[in-house]
């Protein structure tokens, strides 16, 4: 499928956004359920045995690599263009983000950009605030924002949100090869577990802890930004939505939980705008900048922050 633009023919983003719609619901259900079963399997395997440092190392290594692939790569680089970097770093971040198994780059970016454009309106892909009032309505909204929205059909307007990225041939290829990166993200911890322990049981433990259980934790911390951080927390800035700063997920979410800050300044590479708002993802970007692997790192001016705070009072 192609689209004519300014006298030239470009690939239609629909070709690269991800899964065929008829299979999307089943696939996303499996993506949510299988990592949970992996966590249960890991617990069963661990029961009655000492916890292995090998398993812990594989889990933490795979966790942080794939989580930073989402927070630094998918989110701050590809979605908001908060900084510029070299193409090898860009490709590495895209690969690591794909290993988090949250969808191809183009589809993830399109959905998140739509969320910012339509935040907490009926066109928001995953707002938790549209199910009415009362405790049951909050639970329904939480479920929808956390997981439920992924089980529905894609919004037909998604392709227009990634017209800029679809022109990048390497990103298109990386996005189209998403299923391959998923397989690799499960094989790598299994191979590491087997090699480091020199046993099939070690390979199985690596698969469960560094593969499925790790995906489970990355998923639900990421999903919590959609759900928890639009329901509970503080709103120091006035925005056109109900985004909130949540201390717990500000820390556990590698800086993503300072969500009201982010919605006030979407292009900022730093979400934790106060000294005590720990933002590990920004520290990674800052490290890349020190190594001269990142530049044009975008931060809000102090006077802009003050002005937005005053407007919220």
C-alpha positions in Angstrom: 0.0 0.0 0.0 1.4 3.4 -0.9 0.5 7.1 -0.4 1.3 9.9 -2.8 2.8 13.0 -1.1 4.2 16.1 -2.8 4.6 14.3 -6.1 6.3 11.2 -4.7 5.1 7.9 -3.5 5.7 6.9 0.1 4.9 3.7 2.0 1.7 3.8 3.8 2.3 3.7 7.6 -0.5 1.1 7.8 1.9 -1.4 6.3 4.4 -0.9 9.2 2.2 -0.2 12.3 2.2 -3.8 13.4 -0.3 -6.7 13.6 -3.1 -7.5 11.2 -6.3 -6.2 12.9 -8.0 -9.6 12.7 -5.3 -11.2 14.9 -4.6 -8.2 17.2 -7.0 -9.1 20.1 -5.8 -12.7 20.4 -2.2 -11.7 20.1 -2.3 -8.9 22.7 -4.2 -11.3 25.1 -1.4 -13.8 24.7 1.2 -11.0 25.3 -0.5 -10.1 28.5 -1.2 -13.6 29.8 1.9 -15.6 28.9 4.4 -13.4 30.8 2.2 -13.8 33.9 2.2 -17.6 33.4 6.0 -17.3 33.1 6.1 -15.5 36.5 4.1 -18.3 38.0 6.3 -20.9 36.4 9.4 -19.1 37.7 8.0 -19.2 41.2 7.2 -22.9 41.0 10.7 -23.6 39.7 12.2 -21.6 42.5 10.1 -23.2 45.2 12.2 -25.1 47.7 15.5 -23.9 46.1 18.0 -21.1 46.8 17.7 -18.2 44.5 20.4 -18.2 41.9 22.6 -15.1 41.3 22.7 -16.1 37.7 18.9 -15.9 37.5 18.9 -12.6 39.3 21.6 -11.1 37.0 19.8 -12.3 33.8 16.5 -10.9 35.1 17.9 -7.5 36.1 20.0 -7.1 33.0 17.2 -8.0 30.6 14.8 -5.8 32.6 16.8 -2.6 32.5 17.9 -3.0 28.9 14.3 -3.5 27.6 12.8 -1.0 30.0 15.3 1.7 28.9 14.5 0.7 25.3 10.9 1.9 26.1 11.5 4.9 28.3 14.6 6.4 26.5 14.1 4.9 23.0 10.4 4.4 22.2 9.2 7.3 24.3 11.6 10.1 24.7 13.6 9.6 21.4 11.2 8.3 18.8 7.8 9.7 20.1 8.9 13.1 21.4 12.3 13.7 19.8 13.6 14.9 23.1 17.2 14.5 21.9 19.2 13.6 18.9 21.6 10.7 18.7 23.7 8.6 16.2 22.0 6.0 14.1 23.7 3.1 15.8 22.4 4.3 19.2 19.0 4.9 17.6 18.9 1.4 16.2 20.1 -0.1 19.5 17.4 1.7 21.4 14.8 0.6 18.9 15.9 -3.0 19.2 15.9 -2.9 23.0 12.5 -1.3 23.1 11.2 -4.0 20.8 12.5 -6.6 23.3 10.0 -5.3 25.8 7.3 -6.8 23.6 5.0 -3.8 23.7 4.5 -3.6 19.9 6.4 -2.4 16.9 8.0 1.1 17.1 5.7 2.8 14.6 2.5 1.5 16.2 3.7 2.3 19.7 4.7 5.8 18.8 1.5 6.5 16.9 -0.6 5.3 19.8 1.3 7.4 22.3 1.2 10.5 20.1 -2.5 10.1 19.8 -2.7 9.8 23.5 -1.1 13.2 24.0 -3.2 14.8 21.3 -6.5 13.4 22.7 -5.5 12.9 26.4 -8.5 12.0 28.6 -11.0 12.5 25.8 -13.1 9.9 24.2 -10.5 9.6 21.4 -7.7 8.8 23.9 -6.6 5.2 23.3 -6.2 4.5 27.0 -7.8 7.0 29.3 -9.0 5.6 32.7 -11.3 8.6 33.3 -14.2 8.0 30.9 -16.2 5.2 32.6 -18.3 7.4 34.9 -18.2 8.0 38.7 -18.0 5.6 41.6 -15.7 2.8 42.7 -16.8 0.3 40.0 -16.4 3.0 37.3 -12.9 3.7 38.6 -12.0 -0.1 38.4 -13.5 -0.3 34.9 -11.4 2.7 33.9 -8.3 1.3 35.5 -8.7 -2.0 33.7 -9.3 -0.3 30.3 -6.3 2.0 30.7 -4.0 -0.7 32.0 -4.7 -3.6 29.7 -8.2 -3.6 28.2 -7.5 -1.0 25.5 -5.0 -3.3 23.8 -7.7 -5.9 23.2 -9.8 -3.7 21.0 -9.4 -2.7 17.4 -6.8 -0.1 16.4 -8.0 3.5 15.8 -8.2 4.1 12.0 -6.4 7.5 12.4 -3.2 6.0 13.8 -1.1 6.2 10.6 -1.1 10.0 10.4 0.7 10.3 13.7 3.9 8.7 12.3 4.2 10.3 8.8 7.7 11.6 9.9 9.1 8.3 11.1 7.8 6.2 8.2 10.2 8.0 5.9 13.1 6.5 7.8 13.9 3.2 6.0 15.8 1.7 8.9 13.0 2.4 11.4 10.5 0.9 9.0 12.6 -2.3 8.8 13.1 -2.4 12.5 9.4 -2.0 13.1 8.5 -4.6 10.5 10.9 -7.2 12.1 9.2 -6.9 15.5 8.3 -10.6 15.7 12.0 -11.5 15.2 13.1 -9.2 18.1 10.4 -10.9 20.3 11.9 -14.3 19.6 15.4 -13.0 20.3 14.3 -11.4 23.6 13.2 -14.9 24.8 16.2 -16.8 23.4 18.9 -14.6 24.8 18.1 -15.1 28.5 17.5 -18.8 27.9 20.9 -19.2 26.2 22.6 -17.2 28.9 21.0 -19.3 31.6 22.0 -22.5 29.9 25.6 -21.4 29.2 26.2 -19.9 32.7 24.8 -22.9 34.5 25.7 -25.5 31.9 22.4 -27.2 32.3 18.9 -27.4 30.6 17.3 -26.4 33.9 19.4 -23.2 33.9 18.2 -22.5 30.3 14.6 -23.0 31.4 15.2 -20.7 34.5 16.7 -18.1 32.2 13.8 -18.3 29.8 11.3 -17.9 32.6 13.0 -15.2 34.7 14.9 -13.2 32.0 12.2 -13.8 29.4 8.6 -14.2 30.5 8.7 -12.9 34.0 10.9 -9.9 33.0 8.3 -9.0 30.3 5.6 -9.2 32.9 7.3 -6.7 35.1 8.2 -4.3 32.3 4.7 -4.5 30.9 2.9 -3.7 34.1 5.2 -0.9 35.2 4.7 0.7 31.8 1.0 0.0 31.8 0.8 1.7 35.2 1.8 5.0 33.7 -1.4 4.9 31.6 -3.6 3.8 34.4 -2.3 4.8 37.8 -0.7 8.1 36.7 -4.1 9.4 35.3 -5.9 8.5 38.5 -3.7 9.0 41.6 -1.1 11.6 42.3 -0.4 15.3 42.4 -0.9 17.8 39.6 1.6 20.7 40.0 1.0 21.9 36.5 -2.3 22.9 34.8 -2.8 20.7 31.7 -5.7 19.8 29.5 -6.0 16.3 31.0 -5.8 14.5 34.3 -2.2 13.4 34.2 -0.6 13.1 37.6 2.8 12.8 39.3 3.0 9.6 41.2 6.0 9.1 43.5 6.0 5.3 43.5 6.0 5.1 39.7 8.3 8.0 39.3 11.0 5.9 40.9 9.9 2.4 39.8 9.0 3.6 36.3 12.5 4.9 35.7 11.2 8.5 35.7 8.1 8.0 33.6 5.8 8.4 36.6 6.4 12.1 36.8 3.5 12.1 34.3 2.0 15.6 35.0 5.4 17.1 34.4 5.7 15.2 31.2 2.3 16.3 29.9 3.1 19.9 30.8 6.4 19.6 28.8 6.1 16.7 26.4 9.3 17.4 24.5 11.5 17.5 27.7 14.1 14.8 27.9 13.8 15.1 31.7 10.5 14.2 33.4 11.7 14.6 37.0 11.9 18.4 37.1 12.8 18.8 40.8 16.0 17.6 42.3 14.3 15.0 44.4 12.2 13.6 41.4 14.5 10.7 40.5 14.6 10.2 36.8 16.9 7.3 35.8 16.0 7.5 32.2 17.2 11.1 32.0 20.4 10.1 33.6 20.9 7.6 30.8 20.3 10.4 28.2 22.7 12.7 30.2 25.3 10.0 30.1 24.9 9.7 26.3 25.3 13.4 26.1 28.5 13.4 28.1 29.9 10.7 25.8 28.9 12.9 22.8 26.4 10.3 21.7 23.4 12.6 22.3 22.9 16.2 21.5 20.1 18.8 21.3 18.8 17.4 24.6 15.6 19.4 25.1 14.8 20.8 28.6 12.1 23.3 29.6 13.4 26.8 30.6 13.2 27.7 34.3 10.9 30.6 33.5 8.6 28.3 31.6 8.4 25.9 34.5 7.6 28.8 36.9 5.0 30.2 34.6 3.2 26.9 34.3 3.3 26.4 38.1 1.8 29.8 38.7 -1.0 29.1 36.3 -1.9 26.0 38.2 -2.3 27.8 41.5 
